[in-house]
Structures are given as structure tokens and as C-alpha cells.
Amino acid sequence: MSDAPVKSGRRARGGGGAARRAERTAVSVETAKYIERNVPNYEVLTEEALEVIEANAETVLAEIGVNFVENPEALARWKEAGADIDGERVRIPRGLARKLCATAPSEFTQHARNPERNVVIGGKNLVLAPVYGPPFVRDAEGGRRYATMADFEKFVKLAYMSKWLHHSGGTVCEPTDVPVNKRHLDMLLAHMIYSDKPFMGAVTEPSRAQDSVDMCEILFGKEFVQDNTVMTSLININSPLTFDNVMMGALEVFAKNNQASIISPFIVGGAMAPVSVAGTLTQVLAEVMAGVAYSQLIRPGAPVIFGAFVTSIDMNSGAPTFGTPEASHITYGAGQLARRMGLPYRSAGSFCGSKLPDAQAAYETANSLQMGLLAGVNFMLHSCGWLEGGLVASFEKFVMDADQLGTLHHFAKGVDISENAQAMDAIEEVGPGGHYLGCAHTQANFKSAFWRSDLFDYKPFETWAEEGERDTQALATVRVKRMLDTYQQPALDPEIEAQLRAYVAEKKASMPDAFT
């Protein structure tokens, strides 16, 4: 599917010689286009089951209701729309939320500062973005430690250089050496300067969401931002059934300015949702419908994504678990519900509970990634780098996962049935008892016939032993260093970069440091 046309406006362009020289001398890394599925979605729910869950979600909204806390303006908007307000409890009559959700687009284009990196979110597409939110980082040399801004910048550079990643993400790690009230400015600046892929906005306070919009207007131009989507940002719901004023305040800013939000319940089965799959799906649907409907009260047509962050809980330790069959059932089922609403879908990722990038991490991550592809996910946050239940962003696992995302691209192509793929000429040439290594068809197709990891070791044992018997983590350590050593910043108009840096400096100087 081709990119949707730009509605109106014009990107900010510098016309000076410095801008042209920067563009000529910059080296652009190869990035695969976002995935366009040619395989069917896997559906676990029958039509009857879907109707039961949808009816139960309407009952939750109408009879139990949802809380919009410390947000009198939201309560007023809901009352005007026809909801019943009791304190901070909002009860939404049957059918009202779904009717409001109908104005949300089924797909939208998120524009990157490099138009070749634009992504279309929705339909049969899958956009891959890195891990989001860990306060800690880990690498083989330094071990587990609190993340810094230097770590954050390294992750942005790795995401930019990773072929199979389409998106720069958002809070790839939480830079704890920068004050809480100022770090969003440095993170946004890093995404805008060190990468030319799409990125996410700040959501930890409404004014920080506004900073995101303001900085995008410097990068793209004010009119372009108001007419086109240049950010996709994560709005978590405080499950069960609670919408706090911070997240909703950020949602209000993004919706008002035509920027996309992922409306995402934060589900830990047995803690924030029922232990049953059907019960969890009912709550997820009710929460998403309320959140999406509210975004449309702010601005009908504002782009939104049906989100579902899903994990279960170990009933012995209380720790979250990943890659489980129950999580798969919920992810598949939520995908069906999202498609019935005509909304793009966010879920899955490189989820694991392991402390290291080991076999547990690989098994759980592989289950989660493949599940996301088959569930019809359109935007996969956390697709690489996730470790220790999301507490840690791992440099080695980042490049291990980013390499494996290539398998999703190739699997999603489906089965080629063209005349060349039928290979009848090869079968005839080789005949009984021969081999295909030297036949014309193999010679013509071997370079693209099979996906091959750029990271894994395929060498003979003797060569592997001579090179130090390196395991996958050791190979990943070498790859991280090589990627960072060869990184080159993508071209950006120096005037725009100077304006962005000046904005950040002025905003940071305008307030005292706050670490809470």
C-alpha cells in the first residue's frame, strides 16, 4: 500500500548552502520498508465469542463505568456527549462510545523528517519500534546500571542503523542523569538529530506533550504538523478502568494537534485484569473504547491506535510472565476486536522476563514476536531490546532482536507462486537422483532464496573455536561496538538543528531541576 498523500502544508526546508552540503555529504543507512503482510491473520475467537465480549464491554461502560480522575474538563465533555456523570465516574450509554470511535481513521501515515522513512500504520502493515521505558540498561562490559543520556543516544543511533527497524521509538531508556522535568527535551532532540526515522512524543505531563508538538513544528513546519501526523505517542490506561489526568492531558494535546496516540490498557492478568482470557478481553475493549471515544471528543478524526499491552502474573512470586499461551490468546483476540472497530492495532514485542539475553529471553521473545505478526499487529512497540520484564534495555539484546526482525519481514511475504517460484525448469533440469546446487534456477535465485542472519555464527566448528568460541551475546557485543563506531549522523539543515537546540536550552533554563 502506498503512503497516503500529504494533506497540505510544506515541510520546513533550509535553503542555505550549509543545508545542501550537509545533505550531499551525509551517508544514509539502509532501512527496510514497513512490513506489508501477505499472510492471513490468526483468529482464535468465533463470531459468537466476539459478540459476547463486545456486549459485555458495553455493559461495563454503561453500568460499571470508568473513572476520569482529577479532570473536570473531561467530565464536562462526557456529560455534553450524553454520558452519566457520578463524581469522577463516567457511565457511557450503550452504543455511544462505539459511535464516537467511528470517526477515528482506520490507517494513517506518520511522516519522518526523511520522507523515505514515512510509515503507514493500519491495514495489513506492521511497523516495528524499539523498547520503551526501562530505567536500567545492561551490556556485557558494564552490567546492569541506571540508564544515562549517553545510553539513550546510543540506542537512538542503533535504531537508526538497524535495517529491520522502521521507527526510532520514544523513551528507549529512561536517562536518570537528567532531571525528570527536562529529560524529555533531550530525548526528543536526540530522536530528531541522530535519526531520520519516525519517533514518539513525550507523555509524562501535558506541557511535555506540548513541547513535543512545538519541537516538531520547528523540525517540520507549523502548518505541516497541524495537517499531518508526525508523532505516535503512548497513552497508557491505569487499568482497571481508570483514566488519569496526566495521560489524558497528554492525549488532549496530541489529539488537538492531529498527532497519533496509542490508547493502551496496561494489563497484567490476575492483577490489573481478570485471570480469564474472555474477562481480560472484555476489560481491554471497554477501556480502549472509552479512551478512543474521548480522543474523538477532543478532535473528530484524530489518529489513534487500539493498544493492548498484555502479560500474565506468576501466582507464586507475583512477577510478570511473558511468551505464555494466555498472552497469545489475548493478543490474537484483541487483534480481532481492533479490526472489527476499524482501528490500527498495537501489541506484542520482544517480551521476556529473563535477566540476561539467554535461552529464556530467546524463547519468550520468539514466541512474542511471531505472535504479534500473526495477530495482525500494526504498530509493535518494544520489538527489540526488552529484558527483565521491561526494567532493562539491553544493548546486546537490542541488536539480537533487531536482527531477528528480519524473519518477520520474510515470513510476512507469504508463499510466492510465480512461474519462477514454481521451479519447474529446475525440477526438469535435475531430474531423478541429481542435486540442485549447480542448476540454473539455483544460480539465478540463491542470493535471495533464504533469509540469513547477519549476527548468528554459521561457521564450521573449527573456525568457531579458533575465533574464541563466542556465543550469541559475545557476537552481539562486537556488533554493537561496530555499529556505534561506524555511525554517521543523517543530514539535517543546520539552521533547524540550531533552532531545536536553542528551544531546548531556553526551556531547560526556564525551570529549576526536578528529580521527582
Buried (B, 14 or more C-beta within 10 A) or exposed (E): EEEBEBEEBEBBEBEEEEBEEBBEEEEBBEBBEBBBBEEEBBBBBEEEBBEBBBEBBBEBBBEEBBBBBEBEEBBEBBEEBEBEBEEBBBBBBEEBBBEBBEBBBEBBBBBBBBEEBBBBBBBBBBBBBBBBBBBBBBBBEEEBEEBBBEBBBBBBBBBBBBBBBBBBBBBBBBBBEBBBBBBBBBBBBBBBBBBBBBBBBBBBBBBBBBBBBBBBBBBBBBBBBBBBBBBBBBBBBBBBBBBBBBBBBBBBBBBBBBBBBBBBBBBBBBBBBBEBBBBBBBBBBBBBBBBBBBBBBBBEEBBBBBBBBBBBBEEEEEEBBBBBEBBBBBBBBBBBBBBEBBBBBBBBBBBBBBBBBBEBBBBBBBBBBBBBBBBBBBBBBBBBBBBBBBBBBBBBBBBBBBBBBBBBBBBBEEEEEEEEEEBEBBEEBBEEEEEBEEBEBBEEBEEEEEEEBEBEBEEEEEEEEEEEEBEBBBBBBBBBEEBBEEBEBBBBBBBBBEBBEEBBEEBBEEEEEEEE
